[in-house]
Amino acid sequence: MEKQAVLLMSYGTPNRTEEIWDYYTHIRHGKEPSQALYDELVGRYEEIGGVSPLAHITEAQRAAIEEKLNESGTGEYQVFNGLRHIHPFIEETLTEILNQGFTSIHGLVLAPHRSTFIDQYHERVEAKLQTHPEVTYHPHYHFWQATGFLTFWSDQIQAALHPTRKQKFLFTAHSLPERLLANGDPYVDEIKEAAQAIVNQVEGTVDFANAWQSVGRTADKWIGPNVEDVTEALVTQENYEEIIYLPFGFVADNLETLYDNDIECKEQVEALGGHYKRLAMPNVHPDFIAGVVSELLSSNEQ
């Protein structure tokens, strides 16, 4: 059976402080940040330990997915990471895959919910493969539907439910500019459907809502309501005692979860007199890895 390549794609993060400037410049489409913006970002990284653990986690996810795929008995797989804003860039990794002679490539973005932003990753791959007609590309989307992904979150909710405490489970995902939602972008609907699907697996009543976090510094209008406004209303107007955050739009501990949630949201909730809790991220949890693998294998079963 032909050996197949799997290209895992993600946003990327600096591996060390010295990479932050170039990384930030790349995010800004080649425009260097002001010193103030750079210092602010460095300060955020310093507050979570110097740099994000995301790079190490992404590599651990790659290794775990490769191992699980090769245990499936469906063939032989080699899994690669390709990043959007830092080395190894998606195109660099794709060149490596092609140089090794693979003619079947599965592509999956390490983000559970589909959007036009996520589609852009696949479009980059497909553009490069236009000159390689011998290669078959299998894009994979919205793996939030996988049983492992749903189980990972629903089990945590089940464990956190408190029969007498007034709790709100707040499902959060990275906001996007509203302009990306034109022409039927599925992102918002998928976020809401995924939250409901997770809650449906929990025994008992789950009081939950959706909110959007990590709004970018641009002139665009971003999807709302934002997490800060929702948090304030829940504690001050609706008298919730405990806000439990599920940043289920992400699949690993990163700057957004460790700073935006664990520092900013925590400080806000506690300043308002509430209790803050965040559920654990998937990282390399076996249920999550199994969910990703089931999505990657799905096209083999068609």
Buried (B, 14 or more C-beta within 10 A) or exposed (E): EEEBBBBBBBBBBBBEEEBBBBBBBBBBEEEEBEEEEBEEBBEBBEEBEEBBBBBBBBEBBBBBBBEBBBEEEBBEBBBBBBBBBBEBBBEEBBBBBBEEEBBBBBBBBBBBBBBBBBBEBBEBBEEBBEEEEEBBBBBBBBBBBBEBBBBBBBBBBEEBBEEEEEBBBBBBBBBBBBEBBEEEBBBBEBBEBBBEBBBEBBEEEBBBBBBBBBBEEEEBEBBEBBBBEBBBEBBEEEEBBBBBBBBBBBBBBBBBBBBBBBEBBBEBBEEBEBBBBBBEBBBBBEBBBBBBBBBBBBEEEE
